[in-house]
Amino acid sequence: MKDIEKKILEVAKDRKLPCKVAFKLAEELNISLKEIGDMANKLNIKITNCQLGCFK
């Protein structure tokens, strides 16, 4: 779990994580997007630039 947290904190800028980057991290770490989203929520990091238009 610490690896996921560390990676998200490395790539998040201004407490924001672009959706495209979240997809890339999930693939790199071989985990689900839900796990990325859950950790981002835990770290108070917002998902931005959603590819589906859900988050701005």
C-alpha positions in Angstrom: 0.0 0.0 0.0 2.9 2.4 0.7 4.1 2.0 -2.9 0.7 3.2 -4.2 0.7 6.1 -1.8 4.3 7.1 -2.7 3.6 6.9 -6.5 0.5 9.0 -6.3 2.2 11.6 -4.2 5.1 11.7 -6.7 2.9 12.4 -9.7 0.1 14.5 -8.1 0.6 18.2 -8.7 -1.2 20.7 -6.4 -3.2 17.9 -4.8 -4.6 16.9 -8.3 -4.2 13.7 -10.3 -5.1 13.7 -13.9 -7.3 10.8 -14.9 -4.9 9.7 -17.6 -2.1 9.5 -15.1 -4.3 7.4 -12.7 -4.9 4.9 -15.6 -1.2 4.8 -16.2 -0.4 4.2 -12.5 -2.9 1.5 -12.2 -1.4 -0.3 -15.2 2.2 0.2 -14.0 1.4 -1.0 -10.5 -0.9 -3.8 -11.7 -3.8 -2.7 -9.5 -7.4 -1.6 -10.2 -8.5 2.0 -10.9 -10.6 1.7 -7.7 -7.5 1.2 -5.6 -6.0 4.3 -7.2 -9.2 6.2 -6.5 -9.4 5.0 -3.0 -5.9 6.0 -2.2 -6.3 9.4 -3.9 -9.4 9.9 -1.7 -7.5 8.9 1.4 -4.7 11.4 0.5 -7.2 14.2 -0.3 -6.1 14.3 -3.9 -8.7 15.1 -6.6 -8.9 13.3 -9.9 -8.9 15.9 -12.7 -9.2 16.0 -16.5 -11.5 13.0 -16.4 -11.5 11.2 -19.8 -15.3 10.5 -19.3 -16.0 14.1 -18.3 -17.0 13.1 -14.7 -14.4 15.3 -13.0 -13.1 18.7 -14.0 
